[in-house]
Amino acid sequence: MDNRPGTIRKAAVSGTFYPSELCHLRDMVIGFLGEAEGGLVPGELIALMTPHAGYIYSGKTAGWAYRQLENRAYDSIILLGPSHFAPVNGIAVATEEAYETPLGVVSI
């Protein structure tokens, strides 16, 4: 994996944790957001934690969590996750400028 500054991080688990086809992933995400039951949490949202697992296992919960961002502004997003393919002693920080997803490239 090329992780030099200015590069795009490839989707490491596309096709395993979530569909690799744009239309299937889009439909799945829209479905999870639409199925989110319950209202929005009142007040100021200062943090949001979502599950880290294949969408068939975690999608419904993640959909509810991400729905909490509806009509809210935020300045920063901090994404934490494990290393799936290499051991890390301590912490690793992405140096890429963007993430590639089946839905498109997302700037970091």
N, C-alpha and C positions, 0 to 999 in steps of 0.2 A: 504494500500500500504506500503510495506517495503522500507523505505528510509535510512536504516543504511549504513554507509560507507562499501564499498566492495560489495554492492548488484547491481543488474541490475534493472533499472526502466522499468516496463512493459509498453507496448504501450497502452496509456490511451484511444485513440480514434480510434484505429484500427477497421475497419469495419464500421465506421461512417464518419470520415473525408476522409478516403482513404480505398481502399480494404484491407481486412485482408489476402487474399491469395497471396503468393509470386508471382506467375505467372501473376496474374491480375495487381498487383501493379507495377511490373517490366515493363510490357507492357505499362501501363499508363504513367509512368515516361519517358520511352524511347520515347513514342509518343509526350509528351509535349516538350521534348528537341528537337526532330526532327522537330516539327512544329514551333519552335521559328523563327520568321521572323526578318529580319534586321541583320546588322553586329554586330561585337563586338565593345564595347565602346573603343576608342583609349586611350592610356596613362595608367598611373598607377591606379589600382583599390584599393582604400583605405577602402571602405565599400560597403556592399551589403545588401539591405533590400528587403525582399520578403513578399508577403501577407501571412496572417495566417487565412486560411479558408479551408473548404472542397475542395478537389482537383477538383471537378466538377465546382467549382466557381473560384478557383484561379490558377489552374494548368497551364494554358497557360501563364499567367504572370510570375509565378514562374519558368516555363521552360525557358523563355527568360532570366530571372535574373540569374539562375544557369548556363546557357550557357555562361554567361560572365566569368565564372571561367575557361573555356576551355583554356588549355595551359598557365595557370598563376600559379605562386607559391604563397603560403600564409603560414604564421607562426601560426596564431591563428584564431579560430572561436569562436565568442561569440554569443550564442543563447539566445534570449529573447522571452518570451512568457507569456501568462496569466495563471492564475490558473483557471482551468475549474470546479473543484469540491469542493474547499474549499476556504473560504474567507482568504485573506492575508492582514494584516495590515503592510505595508512597503514592504520589499523585501524578497524573499525566494531564497535560493541557493541550487541546487541539491547536495546531498552528495553521490549519487551513482557513481559507476565507469563506468557504461555503460548504454546505451539505447537499449531496445529490439524493433526491428521493424520486419515486415513480411519479409524484405529483409535480416535480420540477426541482430546480436548484434554489436553496434557501441560503441567503447571505448570513454569515455569522457576525 
